[in-house]
């Protein structure tokens, strides 16, 4: 059994082939600049690596390119497509309709299409990838794994806004939370690494990258997530503003004569650490280098990011009435030891103490708090593709079991 994991964007398509027996990635890569000039990146666990221009006018062509490579006699990892038992698709927004992973059917596609307005940059692109795979692999089971599903255990006190309730009833305006696939994988991996019972531990996961969110996971269920109705709410991010007073937006629109679309462009693409640093960079590594060279705005951007993260951690410790593990993950969380240390300096009231040597270690999972720390602080490399593969395998196993049960029932009835 092999699982093909697909993460489709508007002009890119990431993929990975996972062997569920040992959970190893046999091959991975990304089709970039689809519909433009096409670049194909590919590498295998056997050491093959390539990056080359390939014509990919649309997502169907991109899927065709990656499938051809996977069965290539010299560079592929499969003998033929029959080795692929299931395709797991990352789907961003499932609204309230999906609390878990599902077989992708026409009904599921229709329900996702109805959520397009909730994630206009992501859901349509995800569905394009699904359509391409279904057309080229019509006999292979397709499973949808939603980024919002893990967060659906949030209670109304956490997900409702202070708006008239009718807007929730009519339009489902509420906080959904995102990065659920990553938060689920990392929170479980942290408990496993520490030898803890996942259902008896309180964990705060800090998914810190260009897009960033914090998730409070109590006894295996999400209590809160810093992202909201869209991935714009919450932390200051690479180019996204995070929390901002809506009244300030009205003031800005009037003073600068901006329409709502222009406002949203500013909030999503021109804000965050990029905007605070006066358009210097949204890359935290570049901001760090600039801070060392006494760039005050770059230093301020990083300081604000650290402060906001620490505030959310503190509030989520209160929301769960305590915390056992604080886990850093994603690009910034995994690689920026200075930011981790600065965040944890705000959290000494929780009894947190960081081991400076361990904080600079690299690894799949590392405990960076010292022996005296009352809270475990860890760095865990996220693996969303593996989590998608696990979810897809579980759904496929359930489908197989249902078919066998149905077949036995039919045979018994025939007798």
C-alpha positions as CSV (number, residue, x, y, z in Angstrom):
1,X,0.0,0.0,0.0
2,X,1.3,3.4,-1.0
3,X,-0.3,6.8,-0.3
4,X,0.0,9.8,-2.6
5,X,-0.3,13.1,-0.7
6,X,-1.4,16.2,-2.7
7,X,-1.3,19.8,-1.6
8,X,-2.6,21.9,-4.4
9,X,-2.2,25.7,-4.6
10,X,-3.2,28.3,-7.2
11,X,0.0,27.9,-9.2
12,X,1.8,25.0,-7.4
13,X,1.2,21.4,-6.4
14,X,3.2,19.8,-3.6
15,X,3.3,16.0,-3.5
16,X,4.7,13.1,-1.5
17,X,4.5,9.3,-1.7
18,X,4.4,7.7,1.7
19,X,4.7,4.1,2.7
20,X,2.3,3.6,5.6
21,X,4.1,0.5,6.8
22,X,7.2,2.5,8.0
23,X,5.8,6.0,7.4
24,X,8.7,6.9,5.2
25,X,8.5,9.4,2.3
26,X,9.6,7.4,-0.8
27,X,9.5,10.6,-3.0
28,X,8.5,14.2,-2.6
29,X,8.5,17.4,-4.6
30,X,6.6,20.3,-5.9
31,X,5.3,21.4,-9.3
32,X,5.9,25.2,-9.3
33,X,4.7,28.0,-11.6
34,X,1.9,26.0,-13.1
35,X,0.4,27.9,-16.0
36,X,3.4,30.1,-16.2
37,X,6.8,28.6,-17.2
38,X,6.7,25.4,-15.1
39,X,9.4,24.1,-12.7
40,X,9.5,20.5,-11.5
41,X,11.3,19.7,-8.2
42,X,11.7,16.1,-7.2
43,X,13.7,13.9,-4.9
44,X,13.6,10.4,-3.6
45,X,14.7,8.6,-0.5
46,X,17.2,6.8,-2.7
47,X,19.2,10.0,-3.3
48,X,17.8,11.1,-6.7
49,X,17.2,14.8,-6.9
50,X,16.3,17.1,-9.8
51,X,15.0,20.5,-10.6
52,X,14.1,21.2,-14.2
53,X,11.8,23.3,-16.4
54,X,8.7,21.3,-17.5
55,X,5.7,22.6,-19.4
56,X,2.7,22.5,-17.1
57,X,-0.1,24.6,-18.5
58,X,-2.6,23.5,-15.9
59,X,-2.9,21.3,-12.8
60,X,-3.9,18.3,-14.8
61,X,-0.7,18.5,-16.7
62,X,1.2,18.9,-13.4
63,X,-0.4,15.7,-12.0
64,X,0.5,14.0,-15.2
65,X,4.1,15.0,-14.9
66,X,4.5,13.8,-11.3
67,X,2.7,10.5,-12.0
68,X,5.0,9.9,-15.0
69,X,8.1,10.5,-12.8
70,X,6.8,8.2,-10.0
71,X,6.7,5.3,-12.4
72,X,9.9,6.2,-14.4
73,X,12.0,3.1,-14.7
74,X,15.2,4.9,-13.6
75,X,14.0,7.7,-11.3
76,X,10.6,6.5,-10.1
77,X,9.6,4.8,-6.8
78,X,6.6,2.8,-8.1
79,X,6.4,0.0,-10.6
80,X,3.0,1.2,-11.7
81,X,0.0,3.3,-10.5
82,X,-1.7,0.2,-9.0
83,X,0.6,0.5,-6.1
84,X,-1.2,3.8,-5.1
85,X,-4.1,2.7,-2.9
86,X,-5.3,6.1,-1.9
87,X,-4.7,9.8,-2.6
88,X,-4.8,12.2,0.4
89,X,-5.6,15.8,-0.4
90,X,-5.0,18.7,1.9
91,X,-8.2,20.8,1.9
92,X,-8.1,24.1,3.7
93,X,-11.6,25.0,4.7
94,X,-14.4,22.6,5.5
95,X,-16.5,25.0,7.5
96,X,-18.7,23.3,10.1
97,X,-19.6,20.5,7.7
98,X,-16.5,18.5,8.2
99,X,-15.1,17.5,11.6
100,X,-12.8,14.8,10.2
101,X,-11.3,13.3,7.0
102,X,-13.7,12.0,4.4
103,X,-13.9,10.1,1.1
104,X,-14.1,12.8,-1.6
105,X,-17.5,12.4,-3.4
106,X,-19.5,14.8,-5.6
107,X,-21.4,15.7,-2.4
108,X,-18.2,16.6,-0.6
109,X,-17.0,18.7,-3.6
110,X,-20.3,20.5,-3.6
111,X,-20.1,21.2,0.1
112,X,-16.5,22.5,-0.3
113,X,-17.5,24.7,-3.1
114,X,-20.1,26.3,-0.8
115,X,-17.1,27.1,1.5
116,X,-15.2,28.9,-1.3
117,X,-16.2,32.3,0.0
118,X,-14.6,31.4,3.4
119,X,-11.2,30.6,1.8
120,X,-11.2,32.2,-1.7
121,X,-7.4,31.8,-2.0
122,X,-7.2,28.2,-1.0
123,X,-10.4,26.1,-1.5
124,X,-10.7,26.7,-5.3
125,X,-7.1,25.8,-5.8
126,X,-7.5,22.7,-3.6
127,X,-10.5,21.6,-5.7
128,X,-8.6,22.1,-9.0
129,X,-6.0,19.6,-7.7
130,X,-8.8,17.1,-6.7
131,X,-10.4,17.4,-10.1
132,X,-7.0,16.8,-11.9
133,X,-6.3,13.6,-9.8
134,X,-9.8,12.3,-10.2
135,X,-9.6,12.6,-14.0
136,X,-6.2,10.9,-14.3
137,X,-6.8,8.4,-11.5
138,X,-10.5,7.6,-11.6
139,X,-10.3,4.3,-9.9
140,X,-8.2,5.3,-6.9
141,X,-9.8,6.3,-3.6
142,X,-9.6,10.1,-2.9
143,X,-9.6,11.3,0.7
144,X,-9.9,14.9,1.9
145,X,-8.1,16.0,5.0
146,X,-9.3,19.4,6.2
147,X,-7.0,22.0,7.9
148,X,-10.0,23.2,9.9
149,X,-11.3,19.8,11.1
150,X,-9.0,19.4,14.1
151,X,-10.2,22.8,15.4
152,X,-13.9,21.8,15.4
153,X,-13.8,20.8,19.0
154,X,-13.7,24.5,20.0
155,X,-16.7,25.4,22.1
156,X,-19.0,28.4,21.3
157,X,-17.4,30.5,24.0
158,X,-14.1,30.2,22.0
159,X,-15.4,30.4,18.4
160,X,-18.2,33.0,18.5
161,X,-17.5,36.6,17.9
162,X,-19.3,39.4,19.8
163,X,-21.5,40.0,16.8
164,X,-25.3,39.6,16.6
165,X,-26.0,35.8,16.8
166,X,-28.1,35.9,13.7
167,X,-24.9,36.4,11.6
168,X,-23.6,33.1,12.9
169,X,-26.9,31.4,12.3
170,X,-27.3,32.8,8.8
171,X,-23.8,33.1,7.5
172,X,-21.7,30.9,9.9
173,X,-19.5,33.9,10.8
174,X,-17.3,32.5,13.5
175,X,-13.7,31.5,14.3
176,X,-12.6,28.4,12.6
177,X,-8.9,28.2,13.2
178,X,-6.3,26.9,10.8
179,X,-3.1,24.8,10.6
180,X,-5.1,22.0,12.2
181,X,-3.1,19.3,10.4
182,X,0.1,20.6,11.7
183,X,-1.2,21.2,15.2
184,X,-2.6,17.7,15.4
185,X,0.6,16.1,14.3
186,X,2.9,18.2,16.5
187,X,0.8,17.9,19.7
188,X,0.6,14.1,19.4
189,X,4.3,13.8,18.5
190,X,5.3,15.9,21.5
191,X,3.3,13.7,23.9
192,X,4.8,10.6,22.3
193,X,8.3,12.0,22.6
194,X,7.8,12.8,26.3
195,X,6.2,9.4,27.0
196,X,2.9,11.0,28.0
197,X,-0.7,9.9,27.5
198,X,-2.0,12.3,24.8
199,X,-5.5,12.2,26.3
200,X,-4.2,13.5,29.7
201,X,-1.8,16.3,28.7
202,X,-2.3,20.0,28.0
203,X,-0.2,21.3,25.1
204,X,0.2,24.7,23.4
205,X,1.5,24.4,19.8
206,X,3.2,27.4,18.3
207,X,3.2,27.0,14.5
208,X,5.5,29.9,13.6
209,X,6.3,30.6,10.0
210,X,5.4,33.2,7.4
211,X,1.8,32.2,8.3
212,X,1.6,31.6,12.1
213,X,-0.9,30.4,14.6
214,X,-1.1,29.1,18.2
215,X,-3.3,26.2,19.3
216,X,-4.4,25.1,22.7
217,X,-4.9,21.3,22.8
218,X,-6.3,19.9,26.1
219,X,-6.6,16.2,26.4
220,X,-6.4,15.7,22.6
221,X,-9.0,18.3,21.7
222,X,-8.6,21.8,20.6
223,X,-9.7,24.5,23.1
224,X,-8.7,27.5,21.0
225,X,-6.8,28.6,17.9
226,X,-5.4,32.0,17.3
227,X,-6.6,32.2,13.7
228,X,-10.3,33.1,13.1
229,X,-12.9,33.3,10.4
230,X,-9.9,33.5,8.0
231,X,-6.1,33.0,8.5
232,X,-5.8,36.7,8.9
233,X,-6.7,36.9,12.6
234,X,-4.3,36.3,15.5
235,X,-0.5,36.7,15.4
236,X,1.4,39.3,13.5
237,X,2.8,37.2,10.6
238,X,5.1,37.6,7.6
239,X,2.7,39.8,5.6
240,X,-0.6,39.5,7.5
241,X,-1.5,42.0,10.2
242,X,-3.1,39.6,12.7
243,X,-5.4,41.2,15.3
244,X,-6.4,44.8,14.5
245,X,-9.3,47.1,15.6
246,X,-12.0,47.2,12.9
247,X,-12.5,50.9,13.7
248,X,-8.9,51.6,12.7
249,X,-9.7,50.1,9.2
250,X,-12.7,52.4,8.8
251,X,-10.5,55.4,9.8
252,X,-7.8,54.3,7.4
253,X,-10.3,53.8,4.5
254,X,-11.7,57.3,4.9
255,X,-8.4,59.1,5.4
256,X,-6.6,57.3,2.5
257,X,-9.7,57.0,0.3
258,X,-9.4,53.2,0.0
259,X,-12.1,50.7,-0.9
260,X,-12.5,47.4,1.0
261,X,-10.5,45.3,-1.5
262,X,-7.6,47.7,-1.2
263,X,-7.8,47.4,2.6
264,X,-7.8,43.6,2.4
265,X,-4.8,43.7,0.2
266,X,-2.9,45.8,2.7
267,X,-3.9,43.5,5.6
268,X,-3.0,40.3,3.8
269,X,0.0,41.3,1.7
270,X,1.6,44.5,3.0
271,X,1.3,44.2,6.8
272,X,2.9,42.0,9.4
273,X,6.6,42.1,9.9
274,X,7.0,43.2,6.3
275,X,4.9,46.4,7.0
276,X,6.4,47.0,10.4
277,X,9.9,46.8,9.0
278,X,9.0,49.5,6.4
279,X,8.9,46.9,3.6
280,X,12.4,45.6,4.4
281,X,11.4,41.9,4.5
282,X,8.9,39.3,5.5
283,X,11.7,36.8,6.0
284,X,12.6,36.4,9.6
285,X,16.2,35.4,8.8
286,X,16.7,38.7,6.9
287,X,15.1,40.6,9.7
288,X,17.5,39.0,12.2
289,X,20.5,39.9,10.1
290,X,19.2,43.4,9.8
291,X,18.6,43.7,13.5
292,X,22.3,42.7,14.1
293,X,23.2,45.6,11.8
294,X,21.1,48.0,13.9
295,X,18.1,48.3,11.7
296,X,15.6,49.6,14.3
297,X,12.5,48.7,12.3
298,X,13.6,45.1,11.7
299,X,14.3,44.8,15.4
300,X,10.9,46.2,16.2
301,X,9.1,43.8,13.9
302,X,10.8,40.8,15.6
303,X,10.1,42.3,19.0
304,X,6.4,42.7,18.3
305,X,6.2,39.2,16.9
306,X,7.8,37.7,20.0
307,X,5.5,39.8,22.3
308,X,2.3,38.7,20.5
309,X,3.3,35.0,20.6
310,X,4.0,35.2,24.4
311,X,0.7,36.9,25.0
312,X,-1.2,34.1,23.3
313,X,0.7,31.4,25.1
314,X,-0.1,33.1,28.4
315,X,-3.8,33.4,27.6
316,X,-4.0,29.8,26.4
317,X,-2.4,28.6,29.6
318,X,-5.2,30.3,31.4
319,X,-7.8,28.9,29.0
320,X,-6.7,25.3,29.8
321,X,-6.0,26.1,33.5
322,X,-2.4,25.1,33.1
323,X,0.0,23.7,30.5
324,X,2.3,20.7,30.4
325,X,4.0,21.2,27.0
326,X,4.8,24.3,24.9
327,X,6.0,23.2,21.4
328,X,7.6,25.3,18.7
329,X,7.3,24.2,15.1
330,X,7.3,25.3,11.4
331,X,10.0,27.4,9.7
332,X,10.6,30.1,12.4
333,X,9.6,27.9,15.3
334,X,12.0,25.1,14.3
335,X,15.0,27.2,13.2
336,X,15.1,30.5,15.1
337,X,16.6,29.8,18.5
338,X,16.7,33.5,19.5
339,X,13.0,34.0,19.0
340,X,12.2,30.9,21.0
341,X,14.4,32.1,23.9
342,X,12.9,35.6,23.8
343,X,9.4,34.2,23.9
344,X,10.2,32.0,26.8
345,X,11.7,34.9,28.8
346,X,8.1,36.3,29.0
347,X,7.0,32.9,30.4
348,X,9.2,32.6,33.5
349,X,6.1,33.1,35.6
350,X,5.0,29.6,34.4
351,X,8.2,28.1,35.8
352,X,9.9,27.8,32.4
353,X,13.6,27.7,32.1
354,X,15.4,27.2,28.8
355,X,18.6,25.2,28.4
356,X,20.7,27.5,26.1
357,X,22.7,24.6,24.7
358,X,19.7,22.4,23.9
359,X,17.9,25.4,22.4
360,X,20.5,25.4,19.7
361,X,20.3,21.7,18.9
362,X,18.7,20.4,15.7
363,X,16.6,17.3,15.5
364,X,13.2,15.9,14.7
365,X,12.1,16.4,18.3
366,X,14.2,18.2,21.0
367,X,13.3,19.2,24.6
368,X,14.9,22.6,25.1
369,X,13.8,23.3,28.7
370,X,16.1,22.4,31.5
371,X,15.5,19.8,34.2
372,X,14.2,22.4,36.6
373,X,11.5,23.7,34.3
374,X,7.9,23.1,35.4
375,X,6.7,23.1,31.8
376,X,8.3,21.1,29.0
377,X,9.4,23.3,26.1
378,X,10.1,21.4,22.9
379,X,10.9,21.9,19.2
380,X,9.2,19.4,17.0
381,X,9.5,19.3,13.2
382,X,6.0,19.4,11.7
383,X,5.1,16.8,9.1
384,X,1.7,17.7,7.6
385,X,2.2,15.2,4.7
386,X,2.6,12.3,7.1
387,X,-0.4,13.4,9.1
388,X,-2.4,13.5,5.9
389,X,-1.2,10.1,4.9
390,X,-2.2,8.7,8.3
391,X,-5.7,10.2,8.0
392,X,-6.0,8.9,4.4
393,X,-4.9,5.4,5.5
394,X,-7.4,5.4,8.3
395,X,-10.3,6.4,6.0
396,X,-9.2,3.8,3.4
397,X,-9.2,1.1,6.1
398,X,-12.7,2.1,7.2
399,X,-13.9,2.0,3.6
400,X,-12.4,-1.5,3.2
401,X,-14.0,-2.7,6.4
402,X,-17.4,-1.3,5.4
403,X,-17.2,-3.0,2.0
404,X,-16.2,-6.4,3.6
405,X,-19.1,-6.1,6.1
406,X,-21.5,-5.3,3.3
407,X,-20.3,-8.2,1.2
408,X,-20.7,-10.6,4.1
409,X,-24.1,-9.3,4.7
410,X,-25.1,-9.8,1.1
411,X,-23.7,-13.3,1.1
412,X,-25.5,-14.2,4.2
413,X,-28.7,-12.8,2.8
414,X,-28.3,-14.8,-0.4
415,X,-28.0,-18.0,1.7
